[in-house]
Amino acid sequence: MARLTMSDHEPAGDDERGEVRVDDPGHLAGVPDEFQRLWTPHRMVYIQKGQQPDRDECPFCIAPSMSDEDALIVARGEHAYVLLNLFPYNSGHLLVCPYRHIATYDLASPEEVAEIGSLTQTAMRVVREVSRNDGYNIGMNQGQVAGAGIAEHLHQHIVPRWGQDANFLPIIAKTKALPQLLGDVRASIAAAWPAPRANRIGTTMTDTNTTGQVGSSRVKRGLAEMLKGGVIMDVVNAEQARIAEDAGAVAVMALERVPADIRSQGGVARMSDPDLIDQIKAEVSIPVMAKARIGHFVEAQVLQSLEVDYIDESEVLSPADYVNHIDKWGFTVPFVCGATTLGEALRRITEGAAMIRSKGEAGTGDVSEATKHIRTIKSEIRALSALTHDEIYVAAKELQAPYDLVLEVARTGQLPVVLFTAGGVATPADAAMMMQLGADGVFVGSGIFKSGNPVARAKAVVTATALFNDPDAIAEASRGLGEAMVGINVADVPAPHRLAERGW
């Protein structure tokens, strides 16, 4: 009985790890020889599909969300991971993949390139220790024309070789078959993989048997992806948090004063009291965010210790550092950051932000700045996509952002992280307009709890955000909401008092 195995050239199905038996070969025509055959009819799944999987179907994107045993993952790093090839050329055939869904090596960031190389070296040492192989085939097939089975997601092959190999599959007892089950191979390699070293802020990398690498950019960005299409509401107490959750908010932002009060009352705005954050966390089941001042890395450390779900390095609070932003790579909690332009967004992503929100002008109830900022970012992305490689070097210099990141945005036509919008959203129509302009979701601050009917308005904004292309639904949601927040015209706010100007 031949055990079915898979190579990286075919996507797996639900029943593709089963077994195939030819029960009565006597009636079939053919010329017998001394070799048995490894029958692989499952390959027709790939042949008949005839197209590359998209990001949602990509097995290399799905695998890290599974357990190591189920996905045959051997080791996980910060930017890339190692797994056993489900359709191996040889026993111990490994693949090194970045978490990001990128197609070619030139799109990999310097960090990804370095880790792919490091993981490849470690894999070679471990496989040699476990299997006593005589050599390796190592390489990348980039693009379908080059032979890549899953051309849309970069992966490097590590294929161990032995002196008696023939066409990769070893000949053992005159049977061209793999001598070990994939699960057994994975277990032996994972057991021999060296323990991860502590990272630079003193915490250790996640154990290889977990379902995801805590603190990795992929996990952080994945958490932000879960909020797409939703509304995040500012709240100042547990009661407001409950209203927000009941209205359908996907998350709440815990702070002591909403932006309108910060603007009107003045003074230094700082991180929220830990007791307030704990009370809000205890009240709701949805994610809880909290704000830290720009550059105040200790406030961020405190928020991480409080186990908030996201940290917003926010211009709404008084900046602690007018030159430096927080190095967000050193935290396991994902960060949200504001931006008014593409360059500002890319600089925050370079620092480790997992979500960008166009700033708008918080606390005004005037959506004009939010409109300007989301339009600016989107139009700059479109312009970038029209540039040649030579021109992208110049664009990277002008944007003050790394070339590799600029090139990725130019090729994909979007940021590599979620883009929400914020600042001045006060009505259901405001929220729907932001979504139609291309935002992935909406932050609403003072617009809810500074209005005449917060409960009704919260529900209406959530409805309008979800049904942003349905004018009838938006009109119905806008009925009977009472008075919106009075607000301030942005044109009347002196430049030194504009919060969006904070940061660089």
Phi, psi and omega in degrees: 000126183266128178281127177287134173231169185234150173249169186291356182277351182230136174288145183279146172250180184292330187243023188270008175253016181280198183232153182237135179229134169263100190288325186222078183283354188297330184273359183267148179276149177160168179253111183291149170224190187269003181256143169276166182242145174261101185278132184227065178295342179297343180295340177297335177302316181288317183299316183287332182295312171069016179205161180282146176291147174277181186301321182291335182258352187299122181297332179283340173276327182283322188307315183296341178278353180263170174291157180301320182294315182291324182267358183061035179277133181266318183205151179237134175248194180285320186241348183210167180216167183238131177221161177282137178292126181289340175239072191286146169283334185205160176296128182088012178292114183252158173234136174250121187233138168289152176293325182290146180276084178237151189266325188229160188296329182290345177272349181289141177286162176304324179293320178293317179300315181297318183285324175301317178296316180295316179295325178296315179298315179297318179299319179298316180295318183292314181297320178297321178294319184281320192251347181055043180284166184261344181187188182218151157252126181229132179178174179233131170261115186246112184099147180300322181297335179270000176102006180289127179287318176243082191287342185277350180229115183303138175204144179252131179274138170234105186246111177289146180233146176239159185300331182261016178300150170218114183054042178075305184292127181290146176265112180234123182052040179058030176237121177278088184206163177280134186280349182228150171289149184301319180299323179290321178297314179302315182297319182290322179288317179298322180294329181271351182292133182296148180296143180294146177274158178295146178274183193285350176253014171096354176266157183262154175295154182295146177301147185291352180265006178275170183273354179196154181276104182300130178087355178288156180298326180295316180294316180300313181292326177296322177297320178292324178301329182295342182267355184304140179083005185244182181242134176247125188247137172289134177222149182244000177201173183294326180297315178295323178299320178296318177300316181298314180296316180297331180283345179107013177299145179274345178194164175234151176252114182274121176208160186280332178222135175290159184306325180298321179287322176301318181292317185281325184273337180071200182082181180273126178261126186236181175303149180291157176297134179304326179297320178298316180298316179298320180297318180291319177299322181289337186274327188238161178256349179278164180302145179244123175258161174211154185262142169240152178290149177304126178083354184269084185291336178286321173303319179295321177298320179295315180297322176296320179294333177280356177062042170291161184275331179212149175244130177256109173282097201249137174287348178293326176276164180290126182301141174267340182214120182272000181245313188250137169269169180290138171284102189277349179293337184279005183242150175274338179279135178291148180251145170251138178222151179270157178205147176251343181221168177297318180301316179296320178297316181293325178293321178292322178295321177300327178281352177115008179296138180258352177210141175244141170236131173295138194289313192062197175237100188296145174081009182257331189073008180256114187277358187298320180290323176299319178298314181298316185289319179291323177295320180298311181298315182294319181291324178292326176294316179298319179295322180296324183293343181269357185276154172277171179302317180299319182288334180293328175300316179293318180299319179298321178296316181291325180280349183056046182223156181299142181302315183300320180291318178297318179297319179299315179295320179298320183283322184271338182074020179201163174290153177282001178231169179294141178242105174265177176230157184203170171089094175096001178286117186231346183229163174303321180295323176302312182297316180296321179297318179299320179293320179293334177280356174113007177289150177274348180178181189226133166266133175236122182259260184291339187299336180273299190272002169256012179261174183287333183220081185302320183298310181293319182292322179300314179296321182294319180294320177298316179298314182294326178293319180288325184248045190294342179261011183243093182301326180295317180293322179293319178298316180295320180293335184276355183282141170064032183270351184077195185283134173284166177302143184298309174078181181224136173290128182302327180299337180271357181269118179301146183309317180297342182257008179274120185292329183295341180285346180286145186090175182219000000 
